Amino acid sequence: MLIITRITLTLLFLLFPLSAAFSEELLVGAASDLLFVFSEMGKTFESETGNRIIFTFGSTGMLAEQIRQGAPYDIFAAADDRYIMGLKNQNLLKNDSIRNYAGGRLVIAYNKNVKPVTTLRDLLVKDIKSIAIANPDHAPYGIAAKEFLIRAGLWDKIKSKLILGENVRQALQFIQTGNADAGIIALSIAKVPEVNYITISEELHPPINQTMAILKDTSKQKVAKEFIDFVCSKKGKAMLEEYGYKTK
C-alpha cells in the first residue's frame, strides 16, 4: 500500500508540475486597444510561468473609475498616463511599479464596402455618412482623435457624423459591422478583415503615452511585477511593435 502511494504521488508530480500546483491568478484591467496584443501576451506568459491572467478590457477612464470604486484588479494597463498619475495621487498604486510600456498610434479606418478613404478630407465627402471614434470624455484614443480633428480644422465640420463608442474597440466594431463608414481608431486593433486604414502621422495628434502599474492593495505583487517585466522585456516589446506600438 505504501509503495502504491509513493508511485501515485510520483505520477501526480509528473502530471502536474509544481509551477501549475502553485499558480497564481492575476486580474488585469487593460485599455481596449490592448485586446489583441495582450490576449497573445497573456497566453505566452501563462505558458512560461504557469500563472493565469484574466483580462478585463475597457476604456481607460471607465477602468480608472472602477479602481476608485474598489475593483479588485492587480494591474492597471492604461492608454494614457494621466489616468495612472491620477490614481497615484489618490494613493491607489504601488508607485515604484509605474512603467511606460508603449506609445500608441492613430489610424483612419474605413469599412471595405465603402469608397476608399485615402486622405483626411475624404471624411467630409457625402459617401462617408458616419464616423466612429471612442468617447473623448473617458477614452484616451477618443481624446486623441478629437484633438487630431480639431488641429486639422475638421471637428466642427464632421461632428454631426460622429458615432461614439464606449471605447476604441467598440468604435472598431461599428466600422466592422457597417454601422459606421469610417472612424479614427488605434492602429493596434485595425488589422481586421473588414477594414482598411491609413496611418496618421504622430505629429498630428497628442502623444498617447501608455502606462501600467500595480495596484497598492494587491496580494500578488510578485506575479504582477513579473507580468509588467514581461510586457517591458525584449520579447514583450517585439510583440507590441508587431501590433503597431512604439517602444523605447
C-alpha positions in Angstrom: 0.0 0.0 0.0 2.8 2.4 0.9 4.6 1.6 -2.4 1.4 2.3 -4.4 1.0 5.6 -2.6 4.6 6.6 -3.4 4.1 5.7 -7.0 0.8 7.6 -7.2 2.5 10.7 -5.7 5.3 10.4 -8.2 2.8 10.2 -11.1 1.0 13.2 -9.8 4.1 15.3 -9.7 4.9 14.3 -13.2 1.5 15.1 -14.5 1.1 18.3 -12.5 4.4 20.2 -12.2 5.0 22.4 -9.2 4.6 25.6 -11.3 1.0 24.5 -12.1 0.3 23.5 -8.5 1.3 26.9 -7.1 0.0 29.0 -10.0 -1.5 32.5 -9.3 -4.5 34.1 -10.9 -3.8 37.7 -11.9 -6.6 40.2 -12.6 -5.6 42.9 -15.2 -7.7 45.9 -16.1 -6.5 46.9 -19.6 -7.3 49.6 -22.1 -9.3 48.2 -25.0 -6.7 49.0 -27.6 -4.6 46.2 -26.0 -7.2 43.5 -26.7 -5.3 41.6 -29.4 -1.7 42.1 -28.2 -2.4 41.4 -24.5 -4.5 38.3 -25.4 -1.4 37.0 -27.2 0.9 38.1 -24.4 -1.3 36.5 -21.8 -1.1 33.1 -23.4 2.7 33.3 -23.7 3.1 34.5 -20.1 0.8 31.7 -18.8 2.7 29.0 -20.8 6.0 30.3 -19.5 5.1 30.8 -15.8 2.0 28.6 -15.1 0.2 31.7 -13.8 -3.2 32.5 -15.1 -4.2 36.0 -16.3 -7.8 37.3 -16.5 -8.2 40.4 -18.5 -10.9 43.0 -18.4 -10.8 45.3 -21.4 -12.5 48.7 -21.4 -11.9 52.4 -21.8 -9.1 53.7 -19.6 -11.4 56.2 -17.9 -14.0 53.7 -17.0 -11.4 51.2 -15.6 -9.8 54.0 -13.5 -13.3 54.8 -12.1 -13.8 51.1 -11.3 -10.5 51.1 -9.4 -11.5 54.1 -7.4 -14.7 52.2 -6.5 -12.7 49.3 -5.3 -12.4 46.9 -8.3 -10.0 44.1 -7.3 -7.5 44.4 -10.2 -3.9 43.5 -9.6 -2.6 45.6 -12.5 -4.0 48.6 -14.4 -2.7 49.0 -18.0 -3.9 52.4 -19.2 -3.8 54.0 -22.6 -3.0 57.4 -21.1 -0.5 58.2 -18.3 -2.7 60.9 -16.9 -5.1 58.3 -15.5 -2.2 56.5 -13.9 -1.0 59.7 -12.3 -4.5 60.5 -11.1 -4.7 57.1 -9.3 -1.1 57.6 -8.0 -2.2 60.9 -6.4 -5.0 59.1 -4.7 -2.5 56.6 -3.2 -4.1 53.7 -5.1 -1.0 52.4 -6.9 2.4 51.0 -6.0 4.4 54.0 -7.1 7.7 52.2 -7.9 5.8 49.9 -10.3 4.7 52.6 -12.7 6.1 51.8 -16.2 5.6 53.4 -19.6 5.3 50.4 -21.9 4.3 51.8 -25.3 3.3 54.7 -27.5 0.0 54.4 -29.3 -0.8 55.3 -32.9 -3.9 56.5 -34.6 -5.3 55.5 -38.0 -8.2 56.5 -40.2 -10.1 53.2 -40.8 -12.9 52.5 -43.1 -15.2 49.7 -44.0 -14.1 47.8 -47.1 -17.6 48.2 -48.6 -17.4 52.0 -48.8 -15.5 54.4 -51.0 -11.8 54.2 -50.0 -10.6 56.9 -47.7 -7.1 58.0 -48.8 -6.8 61.4 -47.2 -8.2 63.1 -44.1 -10.5 65.3 -46.2 -12.2 62.3 -47.6 -14.1 62.1 -44.3 -16.0 65.2 -45.5 -17.5 63.6 -48.6 -21.2 62.6 -48.8 -20.4 58.9 -49.2 -19.0 58.9 -45.7 -22.2 59.3 -43.7 -20.9 58.2 -40.2 -17.6 58.3 -38.4 -16.8 56.3 -35.3 -14.4 57.4 -32.5 -14.1 56.4 -28.9 -15.9 58.7 -26.5 -13.5 61.5 -25.7 -15.0 62.0 -22.3 -13.2 58.9 -20.9 -11.3 57.1 -23.7 -7.7 58.2 -24.5 -8.0 57.2 -28.2 -11.2 59.3 -28.4 -9.4 62.2 -26.8 -6.5 61.9 -29.3 -9.0 61.5 -32.2 -10.8 64.7 -31.2 -7.6 66.7 -30.8 -6.4 65.5 -34.2 -9.7 66.6 -35.8 -9.5 70.0 -34.0 -5.9 70.5 -35.1 -7.0 69.7 -38.7 -9.9 72.1 -38.6 -12.4 69.4 -39.2 -14.0 68.8 -35.8 -16.9 71.2 -36.3 -17.4 70.0 -39.9 -17.9 66.3 -39.0 -19.4 66.5 -35.5 -22.8 65.6 -37.0 -21.4 62.4 -38.5 -19.9 61.1 -35.3 -20.8 57.9 -33.6 -19.2 57.5 -30.2 -18.1 54.1 -28.9 -17.7 53.4 -25.2 -14.1 52.5 -26.0 -11.9 52.3 -29.1 -12.7 48.6 -29.6 -16.4 49.4 -29.9 -15.6 52.2 -32.4 -13.8 49.5 -34.4 -16.8 47.2 -34.2 -19.0 50.0 -35.6 -16.8 50.1 -38.6 -16.5 46.3 -39.0 -20.3 45.9 -39.0 -21.0 48.8 -41.3 -22.8 50.8 -38.6 -20.1 53.4 -39.3 -18.5 54.0 -42.7 -15.2 55.1 -41.2 -13.5 56.1 -38.0 -10.4 57.1 -36.2 -9.1 54.3 -34.0 -5.9 52.6 -32.7 -3.5 51.0 -35.1 -3.1 48.1 -32.7 -6.7 46.8 -33.5 -7.1 48.0 -37.1 -5.7 44.9 -38.8 -9.0 43.1 -39.2 -10.5 41.6 -42.4 -13.5 44.0 -42.7 -11.4 47.2 -42.5 -8.8 49.1 -44.5 -6.9 52.0 -42.9 -4.3 54.8 -43.4 -1.9 55.8 -40.6 -1.9 59.2 -39.1 1.4 61.0 -38.5 2.3 61.1 -34.8 3.0 64.8 -35.2 -0.7 65.5 -35.9 -2.1 64.2 -32.6 -1.0 64.5 -28.9 1.2 61.7 -27.7 -0.6 58.5 -26.5 1.7 57.5 -23.6 0.5 54.1 -22.5 1.4 53.3 -18.9 0.8 50.5 -16.4 1.1 49.9 -12.7 0.4 47.5 -9.9 -2.4 48.3 -7.5 -1.3 49.1 -4.0 -3.7 46.7 -2.3 -3.0 43.6 -4.4 -1.7 40.5 -2.6 0.0 39.3 -5.8 2.8 41.9 -6.2 5.4 39.4 -7.1 3.5 37.9 -10.0 2.2 41.3 -11.0 5.7 42.6 -11.3 6.7 39.5 -13.4 3.9 40.3 -15.9 4.9 44.0 -16.1 8.5 43.0 -16.6 7.4 40.6 -19.3 5.5 43.3 -21.1 8.5 45.6 -21.0 11.0 42.9 -21.9 12.6 42.4 -25.3 10.1 39.7 -26.2 7.2 41.9 -25.0 8.4 44.9 -26.9 8.6 42.9 -30.1 5.0 41.8 -29.7 3.9 45.3 -29.0 5.8 46.6 -32.1 4.1 43.8 -34.2 0.8 45.4 -33.4 2.0 48.9 -34.3 3.0 50.3 -30.9 6.2 52.3 -30.5 8.5 51.2 -27.7 11.6 52.6 -26.2 
